[in-house]
Amino acid sequence: MNGSESNGLDHLFSETVRETMNASVYGAWRSIRDAEAVPLSFGFPYPESFPNEELVSAAESLFEYEGDRALQYGGGEYADALPEVIVERARDRGMDCTTSQIHLTNGATNAIDTACQTFLDPGDTVFVEAPTFMGALRLFRNYGVDIEGCEMDAHGLDVEALADELEAREAAGAALPKLLYTIPNFHNPTGVTLPEDRRERLLELAETYDFLVLEDDPYGQLRYDGAEPPPIRALDGSGRTIRANTFSKTVAPGVRTGWIVAEESFVEQFDRINAGGEPSYTRGLIARYAEDGRLDRAIEELCVGYRERRDRMLESLAERMPPGTTWSEPDGGFFVWLEFPEGIDAEEMLPDAIDEGVTYLPGSFFYADEGGTRNARLSFSHVSPAGIDEGIAALATTVRAEASAVEADD
Amino acid sequence: MNGSESNGLDHLFSETVRETMNASVYGAWRSIRDAEAVPLSFGFPYPESFPNEELVSAAESLFEYEGDRALQYGGGEYADALPEVIVERARDRGMDCTTSQIHLTNGATNAIDTACQTFLDPGDTVFVEAPTFMGALRLFRNYGVDIEGCEMDAHGLDVEALADELEAREAAGAALPKLLYTIPNFHNPTGVTLPEDRRERLLELAETYDFLVLEDDPYGQLRYDGAEPPPIRALDGSGRTIRANTFSKTVAPGVRTGWIVAEESFVEQFDRINAGGEPSYTRGLIARYAEDGRLDRAIEELCVGYRERRDRMLESLAERMPPGTTWSEPDGGFFVWLEFPEGIDAEEMLPDAIDEGVTYLPGSFFYADEGGTRNARLSFSHVSPAGIDEGIAALATTVRAEASAVEADD
């Protein structure tokens, strides 16, 4: 990653870049990405899920309808209408909002970054779930903030532990958070969902201790069981919640179009500092594609495909994994979070797993500091049900061998 | 713009946002955008220039060739190949570079912002041409830097005036620039091109005073007369030049895909902090579209269309404008820069011009501080040659009436 010769100009980097420039975030990814093994590592949608033909026909009809507006600055009627499409869909999920509360972004990553740029100063404190989405950790690090992990349990963020931590910090005169980042639905990497009463309690704490809640919900519509709790943004009467979302998981990653729902006064600043460019053609394409219920039908089909994969992964884990390994049972999303038997280090075991024919992401990747050494994130989104079974079989073999080696050492 | 009620949470914005949040940058744009008049204001490509059908067929063949890779994270072979397409085209323009010196962005705005985020700390000083692209001014303001305008003449940045300014600052212990932003080809808004000897001198100064050069070149390939001077980046042996570019003017604004050419050690940091998301589908589409010389043919056709428009604007100005008005004669790009007779304020005259049937952008929009009150930017890129003539006729009528009123006041 940092292989180039320095050109003697490093002193010109900004302070934050100089402090963080040697952080090699993606080094280990390459070996995982390039492995010849069943990929249970990355949260990629399964190949058959992509609307190739639909996007070609959306392009045709977009050009037919809009002519030379579709590719112009600002785009045509469909690009203009995308915030309305988003507002209607948000209303269906219990959020009463208007287009002046919507800021379009280039995907969820860009949405998180926009919130960072708007609210964070170097030295601020950001609370995240421990573990959390590593891409968000990477972005927060770019802003020179202190990142603190919050305890989680089987129902997500442990809000009472959070309350204790906040109280202790206040009593000690320690830094309170400016912002808390949470993935409330089908959490990445653990798969768990935060119940409504915890969402309410989190908002109480946000008001008491005056911090913002950044609610990241890329997976919320991919639910295979149970009823959806209200979005945190929908429960928030104080306007502190910034909700980030994306079409990457419901249309396709390649279109990289997302949005934020937030207070109008926040959205004005997001718009003002916006520097992502406006890919108006893609926005028009998505709005055209979403018309006539096509996106809703696609989401229904995706849920069928992902449910089958999740079921197969859980069945296969139950059938094949040696005793001592436990895992989460998500109601939706892409991920299952494993805990291996004591003595196993998931990062150290990875090369063996790859040799055996499967990849995963070690749990330590998802922690700001230490943690997750016994954990792994498995993604059931990418491969076929048969492939999932094959991958879990390889993982079970690896864990069994590793556990024997650990026992032999004792 | 800032019409919403405050929600009592403004204290949570970052310091820079709090300092700049009331800057209403785009207020005046609305009246210009929505005017029923010949639009000589914005640098939009002319409607017939867009490759609608070619993009549909590029989408079809992309999906045919790549199948389910085209919409996946990272994209397929064509998205992967876009940096190679850029490298080959850069070599044709005299820049010897490799793909490790290319960072892809979501358009030129995102490229400038990436450079800002990587190099600028609050309180740094940034030099810009006076006048300069207002979108860049907007971005620099987001980073809490001091923006200083540098003198220009008929050949662009006045490098000897710059040398004097730098010397004076050094002698006085005043702040030296961290970065100088320049648009060397067919400058926005003046249309002028910086000669090779000035490019060399600028680089000398950059080395002596240890600053970076941000070379923004969205229009360089749209040349209608004369030979192209080498890119600043190509002349730079010290690695201080960060070159930003975009397909917005050669493919279409709606695709919003751009890139940076810079030292590998810089590109590593751009990649590391990158938060724009990767619109891999659009990238694949452009690489597919650019294949087989199609992009080069499109640029040739664009040059024919724009040359005709530029010629018509210059002819029409010569024929119709009252004495006392002068203008630049660009060899390429989109813009002509006017200076009106003494006593005319271009911003004040704008409503009359709109009533008469034409829009322009007042020169003051392009200055960090004061300046440009007698100037206007006209864009010949957007309307037909006949429309241009109509617009210039309306402008001439407006100026004539305004000049008479000024005289009557004297």
Interface residues (C-beta under 8 A of the other chain):
Chain A: M1 N2 S4 E5 S6 N7 L9 D10 L12 F13 S14 E15 V17 T20 M21 A23 V25 F42 F44 P45 P47 E48 F50 P51 N52 E53 L55 V56 A59 E60 F63 G67 D68 R69 A70 L71 Q72 Y73 G75 A79 S100 T105 N106 G107 A108 T109 N110 I112 D113 Q117 T118 F119 L120 D121 L139 N142 K178 D210 F211 L212 S238 G239 R240 A252 P253 G254 V255 R256 G258 E263 E264 S265 F266 E268 Q269 R272 I273 A275 G276 G277 E278 P279 S280 Y281 T282 G284
Chain B: M1 N2 S4 E5 S6 N7 L9 D10 L12 F13 S14 E15 V17 T20 M21 A23 V25 F42 F44 P45 P47 E48 F50 P51 N52 E53 L55 V56 A59 E60 F63 G67 D68 R69 A70 L71 Q72 Y73 G75 A79 S100 T105 N106 G107 A108 T109 N110 I112 D113 Q117 T118 F119 L120 D121 L139 N142 K178 D210 F211 L212 S238 G239 R240 A252 P253 G254 V255 R256 G258 E263 E264 S265 F266 E268 Q269 R272 I273 A275 G276 G277 E278 P279 S280 Y281 T282 G284
